Amino acid sequence: MWYVLIGIPGLQDLHTWISIPICFMYIVAVVGNIFLIFLIVTEKSLQGPMYLFLSMLALADVLLSTTIAPRMLAIFWFHSMGISFGSCVSQMFFLHFIFVAESAILLAMAFDRYVAICYPLRYTAILTSSVIGKIGIAAVVRSFIICFPFIFLVHRLIYCGRNIIPHSYCEHMGIARLACDNINVNIIYGLTVALLSTGLDIVFIITSYTMILCTVFQIPSWTARFKALNTCGSHICVIFIFYAPAFFSFFAHRFGDKTIPHHIHILVANLYVVVPPMLNPIIYGVKTKQIQD
């Protein structure tokens, strides 16, 4: 079975113009994140826990944008809209797998800031290289366990010939909605994954920063308070630009079909896979003195 990805519905005439900023952002994202990984790997002063987590985030950003952007640009430039069922399912799996893994990495980075500010004397003793490696492996394993069922959920459905996906890439509900079968299980599992994995990550991140604020406001010096909070600024910015468009796209796809124009939803979903990966190395490069040096 072959599917047709039509790009951005209603904006097909503008595909060439839309592709220019997307291509630029994709190139910046890949070059910026690879350069950031290279810096962290080669510079001994950037071997601390925070930078090791940052290198994981940069790798996830490269993989996320590369999973989607080249195929998207092929649609925009060459009208290469056909995609096999197997390729579509593979793209769907890697999209969700990398997203859940990146969410776990952001949680790990919040834990890193919590330990650094609340237990500064035990920071290096708690976050050893071994612990950081185990956290990275746990993020990958958790993401695989959560996202692997998506493959079976779309394979079990009965399809009746509908093959046009009004999107620029394949994702779980986009494939499921082509079926002439009951997709309630797909909807329930998708919501459960969002709430119990990514949703819990957000809860734990908020909890970490609540405890950080409680510790910071016990410091008598305003200068010391500002310095402590400044170390969290980059991470807070990255969290916002990662989760805000992702949850907009997630809930718009399920509940906003009648209130949000479809081309707006698809455009935001397209920008999501290139804008956060592009901005993350810039944010950390601007706000982190060690990386600037």
BALOBA-1460 file (C-alpha; in Angstrom, 3 decimals):
// residues 293
<rec num="1" residu="m" x="0.000" y="0.000" z="0.000"/>
<rec num="2" residu="w" x="1.209" y="3.481" z="-0.901"/>
<rec num="3" residu="y" x="0.201" y="6.732" z="0.742"/>
<rec num="4" residu="v" x="0.235" y="10.273" z="-0.612"/>
<rec num="5" residu="l" x="1.565" y="13.053" z="1.628"/>
<rec num="6" residu="i" x="0.149" y="16.279" z="0.232"/>
<rec num="7" residu="g" x="2.218" y="18.699" z="2.332"/>
<rec num="8" residu="i" x="0.322" y="21.652" z="3.761"/>
<rec num="9" residu="p" x="-3.343" y="21.472" z="2.673"/>
<rec num="10" residu="g" x="-4.543" y="24.697" z="1.081"/>
<rec num="11" residu="l" x="-1.022" y="26.107" z="0.777"/>
<rec num="12" residu="q" x="0.331" y="23.893" z="-2.003"/>
<rec num="13" residu="d" x="1.002" y="26.935" z="-4.201"/>
<rec num="14" residu="l" x="3.270" y="28.340" z="-1.483"/>
<rec num="15" residu="h" x="5.255" y="25.147" z="-0.888"/>
<rec num="16" residu="t" x="8.349" y="26.483" z="-2.661"/>
<rec num="17" residu="w" x="8.379" y="29.673" z="-0.584"/>
<rec num="18" residu="i" x="7.647" y="27.813" z="2.675"/>
<rec num="19" residu="s" x="10.494" y="25.411" z="1.922"/>
<rec num="20" residu="i" x="13.125" y="28.191" z="1.927"/>
<rec num="21" residu="p" x="12.954" y="29.052" z="5.674"/>
<rec num="22" residu="i" x="12.416" y="25.391" z="6.569"/>
<rec num="23" residu="c" x="15.539" y="24.372" z="4.619"/>
<rec num="24" residu="f" x="17.534" y="27.194" z="6.221"/>
<rec num="25" residu="m" x="16.394" y="26.228" z="9.725"/>
<rec num="26" residu="y" x="17.142" y="22.556" z="9.073"/>
<rec num="27" residu="i" x="20.696" y="23.331" z="7.939"/>
<rec num="28" residu="v" x="21.275" y="25.603" z="10.957"/>
<rec num="29" residu="a" x="19.843" y="22.931" z="13.272"/>
<rec num="30" residu="v" x="22.076" y="20.147" z="11.944"/>
<rec num="31" residu="v" x="25.263" y="22.242" z="11.740"/>
<rec num="32" residu="g" x="24.648" y="23.938" z="15.118"/>
<rec num="33" residu="n" x="23.916" y="20.731" z="17.005"/>
<rec num="34" residu="i" x="26.745" y="18.742" z="15.436"/>
<rec num="35" residu="f" x="29.147" y="21.579" z="16.248"/>
<rec num="36" residu="l" x="27.816" y="21.640" z="19.830"/>
<rec num="37" residu="i" x="28.381" y="17.885" z="20.176"/>
<rec num="38" residu="f" x="31.883" y="18.291" z="18.749"/>
<rec num="39" residu="l" x="32.674" y="21.037" z="21.293"/>
<rec num="40" residu="i" x="31.438" y="18.979" z="24.232"/>
<rec num="41" residu="v" x="33.298" y="15.851" z="23.125"/>
<rec num="42" residu="t" x="36.621" y="17.612" z="22.432"/>
<rec num="43" residu="e" x="36.702" y="20.329" z="25.115"/>
<rec num="44" residu="k" x="37.688" y="19.005" z="28.553"/>
<rec num="45" residu="s" x="36.096" y="21.960" z="30.349"/>
<rec num="46" residu="l" x="32.704" y="20.873" z="28.956"/>
<rec num="47" residu="q" x="32.741" y="17.349" z="30.384"/>
<rec num="48" residu="g" x="30.381" y="18.121" z="33.296"/>
<rec num="49" residu="p" x="26.968" y="16.473" z="33.736"/>
<rec num="50" residu="m" x="25.038" y="19.455" z="32.324"/>
<rec num="51" residu="y" x="27.021" y="19.371" z="29.067"/>
<rec num="52" residu="l" x="26.743" y="15.607" z="28.699"/>
<rec num="53" residu="f" x="22.959" y="15.922" z="28.931"/>
<rec num="54" residu="l" x="23.156" y="18.818" z="26.471"/>
<rec num="55" residu="s" x="25.035" y="16.615" z="24.002"/>
<rec num="56" residu="m" x="22.236" y="14.027" z="24.294"/>
<rec num="57" residu="l" x="19.696" y="16.762" z="23.577"/>
<rec num="58" residu="a" x="21.701" y="17.953" z="20.562"/>
<rec num="59" residu="l" x="21.901" y="14.412" z="19.166"/>
<rec num="60" residu="a" x="18.139" y="13.958" z="19.619"/>
<rec num="61" residu="d" x="17.535" y="17.269" z="17.832"/>
<rec num="62" residu="v" x="19.640" y="16.197" z="14.843"/>
<rec num="63" residu="l" x="17.797" y="12.875" z="14.617"/>
<rec num="64" residu="l" x="14.352" y="14.477" z="15.027"/>
<rec num="65" residu="s" x="14.855" y="17.073" z="12.289"/>
<rec num="66" residu="t" x="16.571" y="14.591" z="9.945"/>
<rec num="67" residu="t" x="13.733" y="12.077" z="10.340"/>
<rec num="68" residu="i" x="11.239" y="14.603" z="8.941"/>
<rec num="69" residu="a" x="12.809" y="17.585" z="7.141"/>
<rec num="70" residu="p" x="14.483" y="15.908" z="4.102"/>
<rec num="71" residu="r" x="11.278" y="14.066" z="3.197"/>
<rec num="72" residu="m" x="9.248" y="17.243" z="3.750"/>
<rec num="73" residu="l" x="11.539" y="19.238" z="1.457"/>
<rec num="74" residu="a" x="11.247" y="16.522" z="-1.216"/>
<rec num="75" residu="i" x="7.474" y="17.064" z="-1.165"/>
<rec num="76" residu="f" x="7.837" y="20.833" z="-1.397"/>
<rec num="77" residu="w" x="10.539" y="20.868" z="-4.115"/>
<rec num="78" residu="f" x="10.024" y="17.747" z="-6.231"/>
<rec num="79" residu="h" x="6.370" y="16.856" z="-5.490"/>
<rec num="80" residu="s" x="7.624" y="13.487" z="-4.251"/>
<rec num="81" residu="m" x="4.441" y="12.718" z="-2.357"/>
<rec num="82" residu="g" x="4.296" y="8.922" z="-2.536"/>
<rec num="83" residu="i" x="5.424" y="6.865" z="0.446"/>
<rec num="84" residu="s" x="5.018" y="3.152" z="1.144"/>
<rec num="85" residu="f" x="3.110" y="1.921" z="4.172"/>
<rec num="86" residu="g" x="6.303" y="0.491" z="5.684"/>
<rec num="87" residu="s" x="8.247" y="3.728" z="5.231"/>
<rec num="88" residu="c" x="5.350" y="5.723" z="6.638"/>
<rec num="89" residu="v" x="5.134" y="3.527" z="9.733"/>
<rec num="90" residu="s" x="8.921" y="3.723" z="10.194"/>
<rec num="91" residu="q" x="8.833" y="7.520" z="10.034"/>
<rec num="92" residu="m" x="5.934" y="7.547" z="12.508"/>
<rec num="93" residu="f" x="7.833" y="5.327" z="14.952"/>
<rec num="94" residu="f" x="11.067" y="7.324" z="14.870"/>
<rec num="95" residu="l" x="9.182" y="10.625" z="15.187"/>
<rec num="96" residu="h" x="7.392" y="9.541" z="18.368"/>
<rec num="97" residu="f" x="10.394" y="7.593" z="19.687"/>
<rec num="98" residu="i" x="12.728" y="10.601" z="19.452"/>
<rec num="99" residu="f" x="10.113" y="12.964" z="20.878"/>
<rec num="100" residu="v" x="9.556" y="10.802" z="24.000"/>
<rec num="101" residu="a" x="13.324" y="10.301" z="24.419"/>
<rec num="102" residu="e" x="13.939" y="14.055" z="24.141"/>
<rec num="103" residu="s" x="11.259" y="14.707" z="26.749"/>
<rec num="104" residu="a" x="13.096" y="12.337" z="29.102"/>
<rec num="105" residu="i" x="16.382" y="14.145" z="28.411"/>
<rec num="106" residu="l" x="14.772" y="17.483" z="29.339"/>
<rec num="107" residu="l" x="13.582" y="15.890" z="32.590"/>
<rec num="108" residu="a" x="17.127" y="14.662" z="33.253"/>
<rec num="109" residu="m" x="18.431" y="18.191" z="32.641"/>
<rec num="110" residu="a" x="15.896" y="19.547" z="35.158"/>
<rec num="111" residu="f" x="17.157" y="16.973" z="37.683"/>
<rec num="112" residu="d" x="20.707" y="18.102" z="36.906"/>
<rec num="113" residu="r" x="19.801" y="21.728" z="37.759"/>
<rec num="114" residu="y" x="17.984" y="20.558" z="40.919"/>
<rec num="115" residu="v" x="21.050" y="18.686" z="42.198"/>
<rec num="116" residu="a" x="23.427" y="21.511" z="41.187"/>
<rec num="117" residu="i" x="21.469" y="24.162" z="43.113"/>
<rec num="118" residu="c" x="19.974" y="22.206" z="46.012"/>
<rec num="119" residu="y" x="22.967" y="19.902" z="46.681"/>
<rec num="120" residu="p" x="25.982" y="21.707" z="45.167"/>
<rec num="121" residu="l" x="28.571" y="19.951" z="47.359"/>
<rec num="122" residu="r" x="27.306" y="16.513" z="46.282"/>
<rec num="123" residu="y" x="26.742" y="17.425" z="42.630"/>
<rec num="124" residu="t" x="29.621" y="15.488" z="41.075"/>
<rec num="125" residu="a" x="29.199" y="12.611" z="43.539"/>
<rec num="126" residu="i" x="25.534" y="12.140" z="42.597"/>
<rec num="127" residu="l" x="25.783" y="12.712" z="38.833"/>
<rec num="128" residu="t" x="28.760" y="10.548" z="37.957"/>
<rec num="129" residu="s" x="29.512" y="9.483" z="34.380"/>
<rec num="130" residu="s" x="28.051" y="6.061" z="35.181"/>
<rec num="131" residu="v" x="24.780" y="7.554" z="36.437"/>
<rec num="132" residu="i" x="24.523" y="9.867" z="33.410"/>
<rec num="133" residu="g" x="25.071" y="6.914" z="31.069"/>
<rec num="134" residu="k" x="22.357" y="4.900" z="32.833"/>
<rec num="135" residu="i" x="19.961" y="7.849" z="32.604"/>
<rec num="136" residu="g" x="20.618" y="8.081" z="28.854"/>
<rec num="137" residu="i" x="20.037" y="4.345" z="28.378"/>
<rec num="138" residu="a" x="16.865" y="4.504" z="30.490"/>
<rec num="139" residu="a" x="15.530" y="7.359" z="28.317"/>
<rec num="140" residu="v" x="16.065" y="5.308" z="25.149"/>
<rec num="141" residu="v" x="14.622" y="2.078" z="26.594"/>
<rec num="142" residu="r" x="11.569" y="3.859" z="28.022"/>
<rec num="143" residu="s" x="10.908" y="5.569" z="24.717"/>
<rec num="144" residu="f" x="11.206" y="2.292" z="22.797"/>
<rec num="145" residu="i" x="8.809" y="0.471" z="25.149"/>
<rec num="146" residu="i" x="6.261" y="3.299" z="24.909"/>
<rec num="147" residu="c" x="6.419" y="3.819" z="21.138"/>
<rec num="148" residu="f" x="6.850" y="0.271" z="19.817"/>
<rec num="149" residu="p" x="3.122" y="-0.560" z="20.332"/>
<rec num="150" residu="f" x="2.248" y="2.207" z="17.830"/>
<rec num="151" residu="i" x="3.533" y="-0.098" z="15.084"/>
<rec num="152" residu="f" x="1.119" y="-2.889" z="16.057"/>
<rec num="153" residu="l" x="-1.736" y="-0.432" z="16.578"/>
<rec num="154" residu="v" x="-1.587" y="0.771" z="12.962"/>
<rec num="155" residu="h" x="-0.852" y="-2.703" z="11.519"/>
<rec num="156" residu="r" x="-3.937" y="-4.242" z="13.168"/>
<rec num="157" residu="l" x="-6.320" y="-1.795" z="11.438"/>
<rec num="158" residu="i" x="-8.265" y="-2.586" z="8.278"/>
<rec num="159" residu="y" x="-7.689" y="-0.112" z="5.430"/>
<rec num="160" residu="c" x="-10.166" y="0.374" z="2.591"/>
<rec num="161" residu="g" x="-8.200" y="2.225" z="-0.022"/>
<rec num="162" residu="r" x="-8.044" y="5.752" z="1.391"/>
<rec num="163" residu="n" x="-4.427" y="6.772" z="0.987"/>
<rec num="164" residu="i" x="-4.219" y="10.590" z="1.113"/>
<rec num="165" residu="i" x="-2.613" y="11.992" z="4.268"/>
<rec num="166" residu="p" x="-3.187" y="15.759" z="4.620"/>
<rec num="167" residu="h" x="0.215" y="16.280" z="6.204"/>
<rec num="168" residu="s" x="3.905" y="16.624" z="5.359"/>
<rec num="169" residu="y" x="4.944" y="13.547" z="7.325"/>
<rec num="170" residu="c" x="3.504" y="10.401" z="8.877"/>
<rec num="171" residu="e" x="2.358" y="10.310" z="12.470"/>
<rec num="172" residu="h" x="0.214" y="7.902" z="14.458"/>
<rec num="173" residu="m" x="-3.245" y="9.443" z="14.240"/>
<rec num="174" residu="g" x="-2.717" y="10.564" z="10.644"/>
<rec num="175" residu="i" x="-2.258" y="6.912" z="9.619"/>
<rec num="176" residu="a" x="-4.995" y="5.574" z="11.918"/>
<rec num="177" residu="r" x="-7.599" y="7.947" z="10.489"/>
<rec num="178" residu="l" x="-7.188" y="6.372" z="7.051"/>
<rec num="179" residu="a" x="-8.603" y="3.101" z="8.372"/>
<rec num="180" residu="c" x="-12.248" y="2.101" z="8.004"/>
<rec num="181" residu="d" x="-11.919" y="0.322" z="11.338"/>
<rec num="182" residu="n" x="-12.561" y="1.379" z="14.931"/>
<rec num="183" residu="i" x="-9.598" y="3.492" z="16.079"/>
<rec num="184" residu="n" x="-10.689" y="4.054" z="19.695"/>
<rec num="185" residu="v" x="-7.776" y="1.940" z="20.964"/>
<rec num="186" residu="n" x="-5.348" y="4.114" z="18.985"/>
<rec num="187" residu="i" x="-6.885" y="7.293" z="20.392"/>
<rec num="188" residu="i" x="-6.874" y="6.011" z="23.977"/>
<rec num="189" residu="y" x="-3.298" y="4.738" z="23.767"/>
<rec num="190" residu="g" x="-2.092" y="7.985" z="22.191"/>
<rec num="191" residu="l" x="-3.703" y="10.035" z="24.963"/>
<rec num="192" residu="t" x="-2.382" y="7.677" z="27.639"/>
<rec num="193" residu="v" x="1.165" y="7.959" z="26.289"/>
<rec num="194" residu="a" x="0.911" y="11.753" z="26.182"/>
<rec num="195" residu="l" x="-0.387" y="11.986" z="29.747"/>
<rec num="196" residu="l" x="1.621" y="9.245" z="31.472"/>
<rec num="197" residu="s" x="4.988" y="9.761" z="29.779"/>
<rec num="198" residu="t" x="5.359" y="13.310" z="28.500"/>
<rec num="199" residu="g" x="2.754" y="14.654" z="30.919"/>
<rec num="200" residu="l" x="4.545" y="13.104" z="33.904"/>
<rec num="201" residu="d" x="7.846" y="14.456" z="32.617"/>
<rec num="202" residu="i" x="6.362" y="17.957" z="32.714"/>
<rec num="203" residu="v" x="5.000" y="17.391" z="36.240"/>
<rec num="204" residu="f" x="8.432" y="16.263" z="37.472"/>
<rec num="205" residu="i" x="10.128" y="19.196" z="35.695"/>
<rec num="206" residu="i" x="7.738" y="21.634" z="37.411"/>
<rec num="207" residu="t" x="8.368" y="19.881" z="40.733"/>
<rec num="208" residu="s" x="12.136" y="20.197" z="40.239"/>
<rec num="209" residu="y" x="11.907" y="23.914" z="39.530"/>
<rec num="210" residu="t" x="9.538" y="24.463" z="42.452"/>
<rec num="211" residu="m" x="12.129" y="22.926" z="44.771"/>
<rec num="212" residu="i" x="14.865" y="24.965" z="43.061"/>
<rec num="213" residu="l" x="12.937" y="28.195" z="43.689"/>
<rec num="214" residu="c" x="12.384" y="27.261" z="47.346"/>
<rec num="215" residu="t" x="16.136" y="26.741" z="47.750"/>
<rec num="216" residu="v" x="17.105" y="29.881" z="45.815"/>
<rec num="217" residu="f" x="14.856" y="32.200" z="47.842"/>
<rec num="218" residu="q" x="16.493" y="30.968" z="51.034"/>
<rec num="219" residu="i" x="19.792" y="32.450" z="49.822"/>
<rec num="220" residu="p" x="20.269" y="35.831" z="51.517"/>
<rec num="221" residu="s" x="22.250" y="37.461" z="48.690"/>
<rec num="222" residu="w" x="20.287" y="38.753" z="45.695"/>
<rec num="223" residu="t" x="23.392" y="38.423" z="43.528"/>
<rec num="224" residu="a" x="23.731" y="34.755" z="44.455"/>
<rec num="225" residu="r" x="20.011" y="34.230" z="43.794"/>
<rec num="226" residu="f" x="20.270" y="35.743" z="40.329"/>
<rec num="227" residu="k" x="23.377" y="33.707" z="39.534"/>
<rec num="228" residu="a" x="21.649" y="30.476" z="40.583"/>
<rec num="229" residu="l" x="18.519" y="31.229" z="38.563"/>
<rec num="230" residu="n" x="20.571" y="32.316" z="35.550"/>
<rec num="231" residu="t" x="21.996" y="28.801" z="35.256"/>
<rec num="232" residu="c" x="18.407" y="27.562" z="34.679"/>
<rec num="233" residu="g" x="17.453" y="30.183" z="32.083"/>
<rec num="234" residu="s" x="18.622" y="28.247" z="29.021"/>
<rec num="235" residu="h" x="16.869" y="25.074" z="30.134"/>
<rec num="236" residu="i" x="13.577" y="26.882" z="30.807"/>
<rec num="237" residu="c" x="13.668" y="28.446" z="27.311"/>
<rec num="238" residu="v" x="14.362" y="25.062" z="25.710"/>
<rec num="239" residu="i" x="11.519" y="23.432" z="27.674"/>
<rec num="240" residu="f" x="9.043" y="26.054" z="26.484"/>
<rec num="241" residu="i" x="9.960" y="25.892" z="22.793"/>
<rec num="242" residu="f" x="9.918" y="22.062" z="22.912"/>
<rec num="243" residu="y" x="6.615" y="21.443" z="24.685"/>
<rec num="244" residu="a" x="4.450" y="24.402" z="23.567"/>
<rec num="245" residu="p" x="4.228" y="23.605" z="19.811"/>
<rec num="246" residu="a" x="4.234" y="19.855" z="20.473"/>
<rec num="247" residu="f" x="1.169" y="20.001" z="22.704"/>
<rec num="248" residu="f" x="-0.536" y="22.496" z="20.393"/>
<rec num="249" residu="s" x="-0.093" y="20.034" z="17.526"/>
<rec num="250" residu="f" x="-1.131" y="17.050" z="19.665"/>
<rec num="251" residu="f" x="-4.383" y="18.530" z="20.965"/>
<rec num="252" residu="a" x="-5.229" y="20.320" z="17.707"/>
<rec num="253" residu="h" x="-5.022" y="17.007" z="15.858"/>
<rec num="254" residu="r" x="-7.437" y="15.351" z="18.294"/>
<rec num="255" residu="f" x="-9.807" y="18.095" z="19.447"/>
<rec num="256" residu="g" x="-9.271" y="21.198" z="17.321"/>
<rec num="257" residu="d" x="-10.288" y="20.094" z="13.817"/>
<rec num="258" residu="k" x="-13.320" y="22.403" z="13.776"/>
<rec num="259" residu="t" x="-11.783" y="25.427" z="15.511"/>
<rec num="260" residu="i" x="-8.205" y="25.551" z="14.163"/>
<rec num="261" residu="p" x="-7.670" y="25.831" z="10.380"/>
<rec num="262" residu="h" x="-6.020" y="22.646" z="9.183"/>
<rec num="263" residu="h" x="-3.210" y="24.434" z="7.347"/>
<rec num="264" residu="i" x="-2.276" y="26.263" z="10.587"/>
<rec num="265" residu="h" x="-2.075" y="22.969" z="12.452"/>
<rec num="266" residu="i" x="0.112" y="21.387" z="9.747"/>
<rec num="267" residu="l" x="2.325" y="24.472" z="9.446"/>
<rec num="268" residu="v" x="2.975" y="24.500" z="13.213"/>
<rec num="269" residu="a" x="3.688" y="20.750" z="13.105"/>
<rec num="270" residu="n" x="6.212" y="21.337" z="10.295"/>
<rec num="271" residu="l" x="7.939" y="24.166" z="12.134"/>
<rec num="272" residu="y" x="8.078" y="22.083" z="15.313"/>
<rec num="273" residu="v" x="10.593" y="19.634" z="13.829"/>
<rec num="274" residu="v" x="13.041" y="22.379" z="12.784"/>
<rec num="275" residu="v" x="12.549" y="25.414" z="15.056"/>
<rec num="276" residu="p" x="13.401" y="23.865" z="18.479"/>
<rec num="277" residu="p" x="16.420" y="21.953" z="17.065"/>
<rec num="278" residu="m" x="17.634" y="25.196" z="15.457"/>
<rec num="279" residu="l" x="17.139" y="27.341" z="18.577"/>
<rec num="280" residu="n" x="18.538" y="24.963" z="21.219"/>
<rec num="281" residu="p" x="22.259" y="25.335" z="20.331"/>
<rec num="282" residu="i" x="21.764" y="29.095" z="19.836"/>
<rec num="283" residu="i" x="20.132" y="29.487" z="23.271"/>
<rec num="284" residu="y" x="22.850" y="27.519" z="25.042"/>
<rec num="285" residu="g" x="25.559" y="29.237" z="23.029"/>
<rec num="286" residu="v" x="24.284" y="32.712" z="23.965"/>
<rec num="287" residu="k" x="23.490" y="32.057" z="27.628"/>
<rec num="288" residu="t" x="26.293" y="29.673" z="28.626"/>
<rec num="289" residu="k" x="29.643" y="31.372" z="29.249"/>
<rec num="290" residu="q" x="31.656" y="28.139" z="29.124"/>
<rec num="291" residu="i" x="30.383" y="27.374" z="25.596"/>
<rec num="292" residu="q" x="31.075" y="30.955" z="24.498"/>
<rec num="293" residu="d" x="34.638" y="30.661" z="25.759"/>
